[in-house]
Amino acid sequence: MRISVIGCGYLGAVHAASMAKLGHDVVGIDVDPARVETLARGIAPFFEPGLSELLVEARDRLRFSVDMGAVRDADLHFIAVGTPQQPDSNAADLRYVEAAIDGLLPHLSAGDLVVGKSTVPVGTAARLAERVATTGARLAWNPEFLREGFAINDTLSPDRLVYGIAPGDVAAVTVLDEVYAGAIKAGTPRIVTDYATAELVKVAANAFLATKISFINAMAEIAEATGADVTQLADAIGHDPRIGRRFLNAGLGFGGGCLPKDIRGFMARAEELGVDQALSFLSEVDAINLRRRSRMVDLTRESVGGSLEGKNIAVFGLAFKPDSDDVRDSPALDVAMHLLDEGAHVVATDPKAIETARSKCPGLDYAPDAATAARDADAIVVVTEWAQYKTLDPHGLAPLVAARVIIDGRNCLDPAVWRAAGWHYRALGRP
């Protein structure tokens, strides 16, 4: 098929490359000339495992442009622009979605299909469909469910497909089935529904996930007050098939460009609809999540004698999660900055996110690797659970540090191993 993808940030670049991998002819459109030039050279402008290789592999069927007119040859158009949180409220900022539609409308033809993938407040698709219909084109909403670090696999082999369509628009279903023919043949569940339900699927899923994470972190607060072990607690309740163990890991909490802004945007939209009480619990979900960051600073302060002033603190991790260089609303970076604010000398490291963190927080000192960051440290703080941090050798690090103190913000280390090596080990929610 001939496909355009409007917006080549994280979602759009992955989607464009994946569509080309599936055999479609794809043009990606973005307003940033530098990003377009980088993508055209087969280089991912951010870290996502396998994306640069996929861009090169799909080069014969994939091109990028800053010219919206390049979409004229396509008859299927994906909207994949960002919907960040507004700077002065919790609501989603739809300027980029509106701009994408404004730019696309003059190039649409009767019979074209515009497909929204961006996460938008419920009610957005119905409003945009009226504008798209003035050209004779149609609108569908096909929410994305990408996990950073696994985005290519999540696009090529999704765990479900959701089509939000206008009543009776069988033709849109046929087109989308052709796009995702391989996944459908492999047995991927497909849900065909209305616009509003399709819009709600993504934010509802993120709200549920955020609630599950904050629930176990609330239990971590109880565990710390009682001497219980939240990791063993999670193991025990996770055996209940109604609960499950996945995403029941207590620690520093969630961050990134989706969960925090999506649950806040969901609350804002519920308030606009007059049903804000239905989502009032999400305020506490958000608050619990943010409290874990403060508690991590508290643990570090306690572990170095009650004051961070003048202490050398090594921070292992800057990205909000492993296998990503994304520092948007990163708990790890937030903790590093709070340690700095309390007078500590902070040396931070991360396998992939140093440059993205440096552009946002130039006041931190950065080290290329864990060994360099740990030198003369009064404490090591693990705040992103990269595989290389989970397998650190406590005996190898011991000669480098000023004090054998480690604070595990992700409950990803084995306390027995570290304590046996002579380290003072502390973790969120564990005795």
C-alpha positions as CSV (number, residue, x, y, z in Angstrom):
1,M,0.0,0.0,0.0
2,R,1.0,3.7,-0.4
3,I,1.2,5.1,3.1
4,S,2.2,8.4,4.7
5,V,3.1,8.9,8.3
6,I,2.7,12.4,9.7
7,G,5.1,13.0,12.5
8,C,8.4,11.2,12.8
9,G,9.1,11.3,16.5
10,Y,9.3,8.2,18.5
11,L,5.9,6.8,17.5
12,G,6.0,7.9,13.8
13,A,9.6,6.9,13.0
14,V,9.0,3.4,14.4
15,H,5.7,3.1,12.6
16,A,7.0,4.3,9.3
17,A,10.0,1.9,9.3
18,S,7.8,-1.0,10.5
19,M,5.2,-0.3,7.7
20,A,8.0,-0.4,5.2
21,K,9.3,-3.6,6.7
22,L,5.9,-5.1,6.0
23,G,6.3,-4.2,2.3
24,H,4.3,-1.0,2.1
25,D,5.6,2.1,0.3
26,V,6.0,4.8,3.0
27,V,6.8,8.5,3.2
28,G,7.4,10.0,6.6
29,I,6.7,13.7,7.1
30,D,8.1,15.9,9.8
31,V,8.7,19.6,10.4
32,D,12.2,19.1,11.7
33,P,14.7,19.2,8.8
34,A,17.5,17.8,10.9
35,R,15.4,14.8,12.0
36,V,14.3,14.2,8.5
37,E,17.9,14.2,7.2
38,T,19.0,11.9,10.0
39,L,16.2,9.4,9.3
40,A,16.9,9.5,5.6
41,R,20.5,8.5,6.3
42,G,19.2,5.4,8.1
43,I,20.1,6.7,11.6
44,A,17.6,6.8,14.4
45,P,17.5,10.2,16.1
46,F,16.9,8.5,19.5
47,F,17.8,5.2,20.9
48,E,15.4,2.3,20.2
49,P,16.9,-1.2,19.8
50,G,17.0,-2.2,16.2
51,L,15.5,1.0,14.7
52,S,18.6,2.2,12.8
53,E,19.0,-1.3,11.3
54,L,15.4,-1.4,10.3
55,L,15.7,2.1,8.6
56,V,18.5,0.8,6.5
57,E,16.8,-2.5,5.7
58,A,13.6,-0.7,4.6
59,R,15.3,2.1,2.7
60,D,14.0,1.0,-0.8
61,R,10.4,1.5,0.4
62,L,10.9,4.3,2.8
63,R,11.6,8.0,2.4
64,F,11.3,11.1,4.6
65,S,10.4,14.7,3.8
66,V,9.5,18.1,5.3
67,D,7.1,18.7,2.4
68,M,3.5,17.8,3.2
69,G,2.9,17.7,-0.5
70,A,4.9,14.4,-0.6
71,V,1.8,12.6,0.7
72,R,-0.1,13.1,-2.5
73,D,0.8,9.7,-3.8
74,A,-0.4,8.0,-0.7
75,D,-4.0,7.0,0.0
76,L,-3.6,6.0,3.6
77,H,-2.3,8.6,6.1
78,F,-1.3,7.9,9.7
79,I,-1.2,10.7,12.2
80,A,1.6,10.0,14.7
81,V,2.4,13.4,16.3
82,G,2.9,13.9,20.0
83,T,0.2,15.1,22.4
84,P,2.3,16.4,25.4
85,Q,0.8,17.8,28.5
86,Q,0.0,21.5,28.3
87,P,2.5,23.6,30.2
88,D,-0.2,25.3,32.4
89,S,-2.6,22.4,33.0
90,N,-3.0,18.6,33.0
91,A,-4.8,18.6,29.7
92,A,-3.3,17.2,26.5
93,D,-1.9,19.7,24.1
94,L,-3.5,19.0,20.7
95,R,-1.7,21.7,18.7
96,Y,0.4,19.2,16.8
97,V,-2.6,17.0,15.9
98,E,-4.5,20.0,14.7
99,A,-1.5,21.2,12.7
100,A,-1.1,17.7,11.1
101,I,-4.7,17.7,10.0
102,D,-4.5,21.3,8.7
103,G,-1.5,20.4,6.6
104,L,-2.9,17.2,5.4
105,L,-6.4,18.4,4.3
106,P,-5.3,20.1,1.1
107,H,-3.7,16.9,-0.1
108,L,-6.5,14.5,0.6
109,S,-8.6,12.9,-2.1
110,A,-12.0,11.2,-2.0
111,G,-11.6,7.7,-0.7
112,D,-8.4,8.4,1.2
113,L,-8.3,7.1,4.8
114,V,-6.7,9.1,7.6
115,V,-5.8,7.0,10.6
116,G,-5.0,8.6,14.0
117,K,-2.5,6.8,16.2
118,S,-1.8,9.7,18.6
119,T,-3.1,9.4,22.1
120,V,-5.9,12.0,22.3
121,P,-8.7,13.0,24.7
122,V,-11.9,11.1,24.0
123,G,-14.1,13.1,21.6
124,T,-11.2,14.3,19.5
125,A,-11.7,11.8,16.6
126,A,-15.4,12.6,16.1
127,R,-14.5,16.3,15.8
128,L,-11.6,15.7,13.4
129,A,-13.7,13.3,11.3
130,E,-16.1,16.1,10.3
131,R,-13.1,18.1,9.0
132,V,-11.7,15.2,7.1
133,A,-15.1,14.4,5.6
134,T,-15.1,17.8,3.8
135,T,-12.5,16.4,1.4
136,G,-14.3,13.1,0.7
137,A,-11.8,11.2,2.9
138,R,-12.6,9.2,6.0
139,L,-11.1,8.9,9.5
140,A,-10.3,5.9,11.6
141,W,-8.6,5.7,15.0
142,N,-6.0,3.0,15.6
143,P,-4.3,3.6,19.0
144,E,-0.7,2.6,19.5
145,F,0.5,0.4,22.4
146,L,4.2,0.7,22.1
147,R,6.7,0.0,24.9
148,E,10.0,1.9,24.6
149,G,12.7,-0.7,24.1
150,F,10.3,-3.1,22.4
151,A,8.6,-0.7,19.9
152,I,9.4,-2.5,16.7
153,N,8.2,-5.9,17.9
154,D,5.1,-4.2,19.4
155,T,4.3,-2.7,15.9
156,L,5.1,-5.8,13.9
157,S,3.6,-8.3,16.3
158,P,1.0,-6.4,18.4
159,D,-0.9,-8.0,21.2
160,R,-4.1,-6.5,19.9
161,L,-5.4,-4.2,17.1
162,V,-8.1,-1.7,17.8
163,Y,-10.0,0.1,15.0
164,G,-12.2,3.0,15.9
165,I,-14.4,3.7,12.8
166,A,-17.4,5.7,11.8
167,P,-20.7,3.8,11.9
168,G,-20.8,1.3,9.0
169,D,-17.4,2.2,7.6
170,V,-16.6,-1.3,6.4
171,A,-14.1,0.0,3.9
172,A,-11.9,1.4,6.6
173,V,-11.8,-2.0,8.3
174,T,-10.8,-3.6,4.9
175,V,-8.0,-1.1,4.5
176,L,-6.6,-1.6,8.0
177,D,-6.9,-5.3,7.7
178,E,-4.7,-5.1,4.6
179,V,-2.1,-3.0,6.5
180,Y,-1.9,-5.5,9.3
181,A,-2.5,-8.6,7.3
182,G,0.5,-10.4,8.7
183,A,-0.4,-9.8,12.3
184,I,-4.1,-10.8,11.7
185,K,-2.9,-14.0,10.0
186,A,-0.8,-14.7,13.0
187,G,-3.8,-14.6,15.2
188,T,-3.6,-11.1,16.7
189,P,-7.0,-10.2,18.3
190,R,-8.8,-7.4,16.4
191,I,-11.4,-5.1,18.0
192,V,-13.6,-3.0,15.7
193,T,-15.4,-0.3,17.7
194,D,-16.5,3.3,17.7
195,Y,-14.2,6.4,17.9
196,A,-14.8,7.1,21.6
197,T,-14.0,3.5,22.7
198,A,-10.8,3.4,20.6
199,E,-9.7,6.7,22.1
200,L,-10.3,5.4,25.6
201,V,-8.5,2.1,25.2
202,K,-5.0,3.6,25.4
203,V,-5.6,5.9,28.3
204,A,-7.6,3.3,30.2
205,A,-4.8,0.8,29.7
206,N,-2.2,3.3,30.9
207,A,-4.3,4.3,33.9
208,F,-4.7,0.7,34.9
209,L,-1.0,0.1,34.6
210,A,-0.1,3.2,36.5
211,T,-2.6,2.2,39.3
212,K,-1.0,-1.3,39.6
213,I,2.5,0.2,39.9
214,S,1.4,2.8,42.4
215,F,-0.5,0.2,44.4
216,I,2.6,-1.9,45.0
217,N,4.5,1.3,45.8
218,A,1.8,2.2,48.4
219,M,2.4,-1.2,49.9
220,A,6.1,-0.4,49.9
221,E,5.3,2.6,52.2
222,I,3.5,0.2,54.5
223,A,6.3,-2.3,54.4
224,E,8.9,0.4,55.4
225,A,6.7,1.3,58.4
226,T,6.3,-2.3,59.5
227,G,9.6,-4.0,58.6
228,A,7.9,-6.1,55.9
229,D,9.5,-7.0,52.6
230,V,7.5,-5.6,49.6
231,T,9.3,-7.8,47.1
232,Q,8.2,-10.9,48.9
233,L,4.8,-9.4,49.3
234,A,4.5,-8.9,45.6
235,D,5.7,-12.4,44.9
236,A,3.0,-13.8,47.2
237,I,0.0,-11.8,45.9
238,G,1.3,-12.1,42.3
239,H,0.6,-15.8,42.4
240,D,-3.1,-14.9,42.4
241,P,-4.2,-15.2,38.8
242,R,-6.6,-12.3,39.3
243,I,-3.6,-10.0,40.1
244,G,-0.6,-11.4,38.4
245,R,3.1,-10.6,39.0
246,R,3.9,-8.4,36.0
247,F,4.3,-4.7,36.7
248,L,4.0,-5.4,40.4
249,N,7.6,-4.3,41.1
250,A,8.0,-1.7,43.9
251,G,10.6,0.9,43.4
252,L,11.1,4.4,42.1
253,G,7.9,4.4,40.0
254,F,6.9,5.2,36.5
255,G,7.9,8.1,34.2
256,G,8.5,8.7,30.5
257,G,6.4,10.5,27.9
258,C,3.2,8.4,28.2
259,L,2.0,7.3,31.6
260,P,2.4,10.5,33.7
261,K,0.9,12.8,31.0
262,D,-1.7,10.3,29.9
263,I,-3.2,9.8,33.4
264,R,-3.2,13.6,34.0
265,G,-4.8,14.2,30.6
266,F,-7.4,11.6,31.4
267,M,-8.3,13.3,34.6
268,A,-8.5,16.7,32.8
269,R,-10.8,15.3,30.2
270,A,-13.0,13.6,32.8
271,E,-13.4,17.0,34.5
272,E,-14.4,18.6,31.2
273,L,-17.0,15.9,30.8
274,G,-18.3,16.4,34.3
275,V,-17.3,12.9,35.6
276,D,-14.1,13.9,37.4
277,Q,-15.1,11.9,40.5
278,A,-14.8,8.7,38.4
279,L,-11.1,9.3,38.1
280,S,-10.3,11.0,41.4
281,F,-8.3,7.9,42.5
282,L,-5.7,8.8,39.7
283,S,-4.7,11.9,41.7
284,E,-3.5,9.6,44.5
285,V,-1.9,7.2,41.9
286,D,0.1,10.2,40.6
287,A,1.0,11.4,44.2
288,I,2.2,8.0,45.3
289,N,4.4,7.8,42.2
290,L,6.0,11.2,42.9
291,R,6.5,10.4,46.6
292,R,8.8,7.5,45.8
293,R,11.3,10.0,44.3
294,S,11.4,11.9,47.5
295,R,11.7,8.7,49.5
296,M,14.7,7.7,47.4
297,V,16.4,11.0,48.3
298,D,15.5,10.4,52.0
299,L,17.1,6.9,51.9
300,T,20.2,8.3,50.4
301,R,20.5,11.0,53.0
302,E,19.9,8.6,55.8
303,S,22.5,6.2,54.4
304,V,25.3,8.8,54.3
305,G,24.8,10.1,57.9
306,G,21.9,12.5,57.7
307,S,23.1,15.2,55.3
308,L,23.9,15.2,51.6
309,E,26.0,18.4,51.8
310,G,29.4,17.7,50.2
311,K,28.8,14.0,49.7
312,N,29.9,12.3,46.5
313,I,26.9,10.4,45.1
314,A,27.1,8.1,42.1
315,V,23.8,7.8,40.2
316,F,23.4,4.8,38.0
317,G,20.7,5.5,35.5
318,L,19.2,8.5,33.8
319,A,16.6,7.2,31.4
320,F,13.1,6.6,32.8
321,K,13.5,2.9,31.9
322,P,16.2,0.6,30.5
323,D,16.7,0.2,26.7
324,S,15.8,3.8,26.1
325,D,17.5,7.2,26.1
326,D,14.2,9.0,27.0
327,V,14.5,11.3,30.1
328,R,11.0,12.8,29.9
329,D,9.6,12.9,33.4
330,S,12.4,10.4,34.4
331,P,12.3,9.5,38.1
332,A,16.1,8.7,37.8
333,L,17.0,12.2,36.5
334,D,14.6,13.8,39.0
335,V,16.3,12.0,41.9
336,A,19.8,13.1,40.6
337,M,18.7,16.7,40.5
338,H,17.2,16.6,44.0
339,L,20.4,15.1,45.4
340,L,22.3,18.0,43.7
341,D,19.9,20.5,45.2
342,E,20.6,19.2,48.6
343,G,24.3,19.9,48.2
344,A,25.7,16.6,47.0
345,H,28.3,16.3,44.3
346,V,26.5,14.1,41.8
347,V,28.2,12.0,39.1
348,A,25.6,10.3,36.9
349,T,25.9,7.7,34.2
350,D,23.7,5.8,31.9
351,P,24.4,3.4,28.9
352,K,22.4,5.5,26.5
353,A,20.8,8.6,28.1
354,I,23.8,10.8,29.0
355,E,23.4,13.2,26.1
356,T,19.6,13.6,26.4
357,A,20.1,14.1,30.2
358,R,22.9,16.6,29.7
359,S,20.7,18.7,27.3
360,K,18.0,18.9,30.0
361,C,20.2,19.1,33.1
362,P,23.7,20.5,32.3
363,G,24.4,21.1,36.0
364,L,25.1,17.5,36.7
365,D,28.5,15.8,36.2
366,Y,28.4,12.9,33.9
367,A,30.6,9.8,33.7
368,P,30.9,7.4,30.7
369,D,30.4,4.2,32.8
370,A,29.6,2.9,36.2
371,A,33.2,2.4,37.3
372,T,34.1,6.0,36.6
373,A,31.0,7.3,38.3
374,A,31.6,5.2,41.4
375,R,35.1,6.5,42.1
376,D,35.3,8.0,45.6
377,A,31.6,7.8,46.0
378,D,30.1,8.0,49.5
379,A,27.0,6.2,48.1
380,I,25.8,4.6,44.9
381,V,22.2,5.1,43.9
382,V,20.7,2.7,41.3
383,V,17.7,4.3,39.7
384,T,17.3,2.7,36.3
385,E,17.4,-1.1,36.1
386,W,19.7,-1.6,33.1
387,A,20.9,-5.2,32.7
388,Q,24.5,-4.1,33.3
389,Y,23.6,-2.6,36.7
390,K,21.6,-5.6,37.8
391,T,24.7,-7.7,37.3
392,L,27.2,-5.4,38.9
393,D,30.0,-7.1,40.9
394,P,30.1,-5.7,44.4
395,H,33.6,-6.9,45.0
396,G,34.8,-5.2,41.8
397,L,33.2,-1.9,42.8
398,A,34.4,-2.0,46.4
399,P,38.0,-0.7,45.8
400,L,36.6,2.3,43.9
401,V,34.3,3.8,46.4
402,A,34.9,5.9,49.5
403,A,32.1,4.0,51.4
404,R,30.4,0.7,50.6
405,V,26.9,2.1,50.5
406,I,24.3,1.2,47.8
407,I,20.7,2.3,47.6
408,D,18.6,0.2,45.2
409,G,15.8,2.3,43.8
410,R,14.5,-0.5,41.6
411,N,14.8,-3.5,43.8
412,C,16.8,-5.1,41.1
413,L,19.9,-6.2,43.1
414,D,20.3,-9.2,45.4
415,P,20.6,-7.8,49.0
416,A,22.3,-11.0,50.2
417,V,25.1,-10.8,47.6
418,W,25.8,-7.1,48.4
419,R,25.7,-7.5,52.1
420,A,28.0,-10.5,52.0
421,A,30.5,-8.4,50.1
422,G,30.4,-5.9,53.0
423,W,28.0,-3.3,51.6
424,H,25.4,-1.3,53.4
425,Y,22.4,-2.1,51.2
426,R,19.1,-0.1,51.3
427,A,16.1,-0.4,49.1
428,L,12.6,1.0,48.8
429,G,10.1,-1.1,50.7
430,R,12.6,-3.6,52.1
431,P,14.0,-4.0,55.6
